[in-house]
Structures are given as structure tokens and as C-alpha cells.
Amino acid sequence: MRSIMTGTAAGLLGAAALCLGAPAPSFAGTDAAARSSVAYCGADNASGLAVWADPAESCAAALEVASAYTKAASSRTGAPATIRVGATTWTCQERQGDPNPYQECVDASDSGRRVVLSS
């Protein structure tokens, strides 16, 4: 009985180590996930994709941008989209990630503001 418990405990610890060692998602051409300014904001209601904001303080705006882009992208396949949220214009398009593609929206007047949608 003791050897079964020991084997089970070792297996659970190994599984936990594998899960905890998983890296944050990364996006091609950037090291966005490693930077502290990037934050996970939640899932887009329409697409279910994860929404990330850079800088992290702009999660509310990021969720609005993601929603607007999801609506605009539904009528286009792969083509870049220009959307407007409030007074801000965003340019959005699909990019190739490593390994999965993702969608990125960049503030047209401030390229430091980005919204990323990923699976």
C-alpha cells in the first residue's frame, strides 16, 4: 500500500512540475509575454479568444478593441481591418505566431499600444 501511495505522489508532483513550467504565450517578432507591461485581460465574448493588452493599464480599452475587431473581421478573411473605438483608430491583422497565428491591433497614433487576441 505504501509503495502505491509513494508512486502516486511522485506522479502527481511530476505532473505539477510540468504544468508550472509552462511558458506564457509568445508572439512572433516580439517578446511581449515576457515584458511586465503585457497583461491578460480576459476572453473576448464573441470569439472566445484570449485578450492581452500592452500596456497592462489598458485592459478595458483592449476588450472594447477586441470586440470591435471580432465584428469587423467576421466580414473579412485575413485582410487587415481598420476599426475605431472611441476617438482612437486601430489597425488590426492576423500575424504568424510561434507556432499559432494570432490577431494584433495597434493604435494608429501610438504604436506602443497593442491588443493581442490569441487562442
DOGU-488611 format. One record per residue (C-alpha): residue in three letters; x, y, z. Coordinates in steps of 0.5 Angstrom, whole numbers, plus 2048, in hexadecimal, padded with zeros to 3 digits. Layout:
BEGIN
<gupa residu="Ala" x="X" y="Y" z="Z"/>
...
***
This chain:
BEGIN
<gupa residu="Met" x="800" y="800" z="800"/>
<gupa residu="Arg" x="806" y="805" z="802"/>
<gupa residu="Ser" x="809" y="804" z="7FB"/>
<gupa residu="Ile" x="803" y="805" z="7F7"/>
<gupa residu="Met" x="802" y="80C" z="7FB"/>
<gupa residu="Thr" x="809" y="80E" z="7FA"/>
<gupa residu="Gly" x="809" y="80C" z="7F3"/>
<gupa residu="Thr" x="802" y="810" z="7F2"/>
<gupa residu="Ala" x="805" y="816" z="7F6"/>
<gupa residu="Ala" x="80B" y="816" z="7F2"/>
<gupa residu="Gly" x="807" y="816" z="7EB"/>
<gupa residu="Leu" x="803" y="81C" z="7EE"/>
<gupa residu="Leu" x="809" y="820" z="7EF"/>
<gupa residu="Gly" x="80C" y="81F" z="7E9"/>
<gupa residu="Ala" x="805" y="821" z="7E5"/>
<gupa residu="Ala" x="805" y="827" z="7E9"/>
<gupa residu="Ala" x="80C" y="829" z="7E7"/>
<gupa residu="Leu" x="80A" y="828" z="7E0"/>
<gupa residu="Cys" x="804" y="82D" z="7E1"/>
<gupa residu="Leu" x="808" y="832" z="7E5"/>
<gupa residu="Gly" x="80E" y="832" z="7E0"/>
<gupa residu="Ala" x="809" y="834" z="7DA"/>
<gupa residu="Pro" x="80C" y="83B" z="7D7"/>
<gupa residu="Ala" x="807" y="841" z="7D6"/>
<gupa residu="Pro" x="805" y="841" z="7CE"/>
<gupa residu="Ser" x="809" y="845" z="7CA"/>
<gupa residu="Phe" x="808" y="849" z="7C4"/>
<gupa residu="Ala" x="80D" y="849" z="7BD"/>
<gupa residu="Gly" x="811" y="84E" z="7BD"/>
<gupa residu="Thr" x="810" y="851" z="7C4"/>
<gupa residu="Asp" x="812" y="84E" z="7CB"/>
<gupa residu="Ala" x="80B" y="851" z="7CD"/>
<gupa residu="Ala" x="809" y="84C" z="7D2"/>
<gupa residu="Ala" x="810" y="84D" z="7D6"/>
<gupa residu="Arg" x="80F" y="854" z="7D7"/>
<gupa residu="Ser" x="80C" y="856" z="7DD"/>
<gupa residu="Ser" x="807" y="85B" z="7D9"/>
<gupa residu="Val" x="803" y="856" z="7D6"/>
<gupa residu="Ala" x="7FD" y="854" z="7DA"/>
<gupa residu="Tyr" x="7F8" y="84E" z="7D8"/>
<gupa residu="Cys" x="7F1" y="852" z="7D8"/>
<gupa residu="Gly" x="7EC" y="84C" z="7D8"/>
<gupa residu="Ala" x="7E9" y="849" z="7D2"/>
<gupa residu="Asp" x="7E5" y="84C" z="7CC"/>
<gupa residu="Asn" x="7DE" y="84B" z="7CD"/>
<gupa residu="Ala" x="7DD" y="84A" z="7C5"/>
<gupa residu="Ser" x="7E3" y="846" z="7C3"/>
<gupa residu="Gly" x="7E5" y="843" z="7CA"/>
<gupa residu="Leu" x="7EC" y="845" z="7C8"/>
<gupa residu="Ala" x="7F1" y="847" z="7CE"/>
<gupa residu="Val" x="7F2" y="84E" z="7CE"/>
<gupa residu="Trp" x="7F8" y="851" z="7D0"/>
<gupa residu="Ala" x="7FA" y="859" z="7D1"/>
<gupa residu="Asp" x="800" y="85D" z="7D0"/>
<gupa residu="Pro" x="801" y="861" z="7D5"/>
<gupa residu="Ala" x="7FD" y="85D" z="7DA"/>
<gupa residu="Glu" x="7F9" y="863" z="7DD"/>
<gupa residu="Ser" x="7F5" y="863" z="7D6"/>
<gupa residu="Cys" x="7F1" y="85D" z="7D7"/>
<gupa residu="Ala" x="7EA" y="860" z="7D7"/>
<gupa residu="Ala" x="7EC" y="863" z="7D0"/>
<gupa residu="Ala" x="7EF" y="85C" z="7CE"/>
<gupa residu="Leu" x="7E9" y="859" z="7CF"/>
<gupa residu="Glu" x="7E5" y="85E" z="7CB"/>
<gupa residu="Val" x="7EA" y="85E" z="7C5"/>
<gupa residu="Ala" x="7EA" y="856" z="7C5"/>
<gupa residu="Ser" x="7E2" y="856" z="7C5"/>
<gupa residu="Ala" x="7E2" y="85B" z="7BF"/>
<gupa residu="Tyr" x="7E8" y="858" z="7BB"/>
<gupa residu="Thr" x="7E4" y="851" z="7BC"/>
<gupa residu="Lys" x="7DE" y="854" z="7B9"/>
<gupa residu="Ala" x="7E2" y="857" z="7B3"/>
<gupa residu="Ala" x="7E6" y="851" z="7B2"/>
<gupa residu="Ser" x="7E0" y="84D" z="7B1"/>
<gupa residu="Ser" x="7DE" y="850" z="7AA"/>
<gupa residu="Arg" x="7E6" y="850" z="7A8"/>
<gupa residu="Thr" x="7EA" y="84A" z="7A7"/>
<gupa residu="Gly" x="7F1" y="84B" z="7A9"/>
<gupa residu="Ala" x="7F1" y="852" z="7A7"/>
<gupa residu="Pro" x="7F3" y="858" z="7AB"/>
<gupa residu="Ala" x="7EE" y="85C" z="7AF"/>
<gupa residu="Thr" x="7EE" y="863" z="7B1"/>
<gupa residu="Ile" x="7E9" y="864" z="7B7"/>
<gupa residu="Arg" x="7E7" y="86A" z="7BB"/>
<gupa residu="Val" x="7E6" y="869" z="7C3"/>
<gupa residu="Gly" x="7E4" y="870" z="7C6"/>
<gupa residu="Ala" x="7E9" y="875" z="7C3"/>
<gupa residu="Thr" x="7EE" y="870" z="7C1"/>
<gupa residu="Thr" x="7F0" y="86D" z="7BB"/>
<gupa residu="Trp" x="7F3" y="866" z="7BB"/>
<gupa residu="Thr" x="7F6" y="862" z="7B5"/>
<gupa residu="Cys" x="7F5" y="85A" z="7B6"/>
<gupa residu="Gln" x="7F7" y="854" z="7B3"/>
<gupa residu="Glu" x="7F9" y="84D" z="7B3"/>
<gupa residu="Arg" x="800" y="84B" z="7B5"/>
<gupa residu="Gln" x="804" y="845" z="7B5"/>
<gupa residu="Gly" x="806" y="843" z="7BC"/>
<gupa residu="Asp" x="80A" y="83D" z="7BE"/>
<gupa residu="Pro" x="807" y="838" z="7BD"/>
<gupa residu="Asn" x="800" y="83B" z="7BC"/>
<gupa residu="Pro" x="7FE" y="841" z="7B9"/>
<gupa residu="Tyr" x="7FB" y="847" z="7BD"/>
<gupa residu="Gln" x="7F7" y="84E" z="7BC"/>
<gupa residu="Glu" x="7FA" y="854" z="7BD"/>
<gupa residu="Cys" x="7F7" y="85B" z="7BE"/>
<gupa residu="Val" x="7FC" y="861" z="7BE"/>
<gupa residu="Asp" x="7FA" y="868" z="7C0"/>
<gupa residu="Ala" x="7FB" y="86C" z="7BA"/>
<gupa residu="Ser" x="7FD" y="872" z="7BD"/>
<gupa residu="Asp" x="801" y="86F" z="7C3"/>
<gupa residu="Ser" x="805" y="868" z="7C0"/>
<gupa residu="Gly" x="807" y="867" z="7C8"/>
<gupa residu="Arg" x="7FF" y="865" z="7C9"/>
<gupa residu="Arg" x="7FD" y="85E" z="7C7"/>
<gupa residu="Val" x="7F8" y="859" z="7C7"/>
<gupa residu="Val" x="7F9" y="852" z="7C6"/>
<gupa residu="Leu" x="7F4" y="84C" z="7C5"/>
<gupa residu="Ser" x="7F6" y="845" z="7C6"/>
<gupa residu="Ser" x="7F4" y="83E" z="7C7"/>
***
